[in-house]
């Protein structure tokens, strides 16, 4: 927790199963290296979601921050923290749109998907057998969730097939939409920034319209 609070601009000291959108910056200048979502899965267990191309750089950033704080990490002698790039171990399916709640209620009826039970910026384990988590976030600007699951044993394909079958039963028109559809059209309509286009290491979060990601306390 202390390492992450030093490494990102937001305050990760939130309730378990909360989700925080924040940024990580160049230490010397405060320019934006990238943005990320931090999900707190337990008191000292955090799941960080970044663009795949940023994962190795963020691990390096964490390593540098640990050194600056004098924290021994990753099985060093007397280490108190561990972190790793697990991008190749997990898959993500984004379920976005005004009918996403109705679709997910059909696919996972044992989970409460209403606003009070599942508010924005929160996460839930929705299938313990496949270790599938749902994060209520949206880069598309619509109602939606990201489903995160381990890649092993064909789980992502099984979840995809479940969503397709559930959409047919619920009468929901489910359509595949590639990443570029989300990044380059829907997010523009909502006014969401994109790392590399709207924010970069030569501009601070405040200059990029991301001042809200900073914990100023």
Secondary structure, 3 states (H helix, E strand, C coil): CHHHHHHCCCCCCCCCCEEEEEEEECCCCCEEEEEEEEEEEECCEEEEECCHHHHHHHHHHHHHHHHHHCCCECCCCCCCECCCCCHHHEEEEEEECCCHHHHHHHHCCCCCCCCCCCCCCEEEEEECCCCEEEECCCCCCCCEEEEEEECHHHHHHHHHHHHHHHHHHHCCCCCCCCHHHHHHHHHHHHCCCCECCCECCCCECCCCCCHHHCCCC
